[in-house]
Amino acid sequence: MLEHLDILLAAPRHDPIALLLLDLNRFKEVNDTYGHQAGDNLLEQAARRLAAVTRDGDLLARLGGDEFVVVVSGPNVDERAAVAVADRIREALRETFIVEEIDMTIDVSIGVALAHGDSNLLFQQADIAMYHAKRSGGGHAVFDRIPVRPSVAASVNRS
């Protein structure tokens, strides 16, 4: 996924790019209450729903745990298009999941960053926005729309 993102960003005249960083809310509760097999099943169902609401040219990847990333690129990608993808993702993941014959609901926090630099900076910005969304109770946040102190942005580092 990082290689794909770096290739997109390295193109001399690349299409606009948005990175959506997703964190499933209440996933830990599912793992702790029903076990890791139930958690794995929930992740598989969530991944299928994510694949269903992303376009063919978008890149969907699981980063680990309950974090996913969606890279959206194309000539018409802007903040509005990225937020529309975030809205579709939230709607898809808010529908009830059935795991081991138990109805479960989760939500998602989504950080949105538009390409303004290299992939590390893009991830930092999406990470800051995602945690802002999480602290706000879920939903999505666009990096350019939240107040960020330079010291906070500099302290976020994703390997």
N, C-alpha and C positions, 0 to 999 in steps of 0.2 A: 504494500500500500504506500509506504514512504517513497519507494522507487517510482511508482506511478505518479505520485504527487510531485516529486522532484522533476520528473520528465515534463509534466505539464507546465510547471513554473519556469523551467529552463528554456522553453520554446521562445524564440525572439518575439513573436507576436502571438502570445497565447490568448485563448478565449478567457473570459472572466472565470474565476474559480471561487467556490465557496466550500468551506470545510465545516461540517456539522459533527460535533462531538457529543455523543449520547451516553447518558448514565441512567440505567434503569432504577427507578425509585422503588423501594421496598423489596428488592430482589434478595437482600441478605435475610430478611424475615422469612422468605420462602425457603431458602437453604437451611436456616436454623430450625424452622418449625417442621418442615416436611422432608428434609434431607437433600443431599447433593444430587441424587437421581432426579428428584422433582425439579430442582433448580436447573439441571441440565436440560430437562424436557422443556421447561419454560423458556430457556435461552434458544432452543431449537425452534420453538413456535414463534418467538419474537423475531428471530432471524428470517423466517419465512415471511412474516408480515412486513418486515422492513424491505425485503427483496420485492415484494408485491407493490410497494408504494414508491419505489425508486425507478428512475428511467433506465433504459438499457445501457446508456453511455455513462451512468453514474457508477462510482465504485463504492461498494459496501464492504466493510471489513470489521471483524471483531478484534478489538485490541487486547482483550483479556477480561476475566471476571465478568462484570456486567456492563462493560463499556464497548460501544461500537462507534464507528466513524463512517460518514458518508461524504464522499468528495463529488461535488456537482460542478460540472464545467459545460460551457457552451456559449454561443454568441449572445444569448439573452439572459445570462445569469447575472443577477444583481441582488440587492438585499431583499426585494419583494419576492423574487423567485426562490431564494434560499429560505425565507420565512414560510412560503407556501409549502415547500418540502417538509419543513419542521412541523407545520400544522397537520399535514397528511400523516406523518410519522406518529404524532401524538394521538390522532384519531384512531389509527390502526392499533396502537398499543394500549389504548384505554378500553378496548372491547374485552370482554371477559375471556380469560384463558381457562381451559379445562385441563388440569394436570392431575393424573391419577384419580379421575372422577371427582375432583374437587374444583369448584369455581374459584378463580383467583383474579384479582385485578391489580394492576400496577400502573404506574405513570412513568414519565421519562423527563429528565432535565436535559436540555439541548443547548449547547453553546455554538453560536454561529460566528464564523470569521470569514471575511472576504479577503482574497489574496492581495496582500500589500508587501510581500517580501518573500523570504525563503520559507521552507516547510516548517522549520523549527519555530519561527515567529508565528506562523499561521496556527500551529498547534498551541502555542502559549496563549494566543488570543482566544482561540476556541475554548481552551481549558478555563481561562478566567471567566469567560461568558457562561460556560456550563455551570461552574460553581456559583456564579451569581444567580442563575436560574434555579439551582438547587436550594440556595439560601432563601430564595423568594417563594419557595413552595412548589417548584416544578415548572413546567412549561419551557419556554425558550428565551434566550437573551442573545442579542446581537452585540458583539464586542464594541463596535463603534457607538453604541447607544448607552453604554454603562460608564459611570465615572470610575476611572482607574488611576490610582496614583502611580507614578513611574517606578517607585520602589517595589510596589506589588507586582507590576508587570515584569520587572527584572528578576524577581525572586522565583518566579514560576519557571521550572526547567523540566522538560520532558525528554527522556533519552530515547 
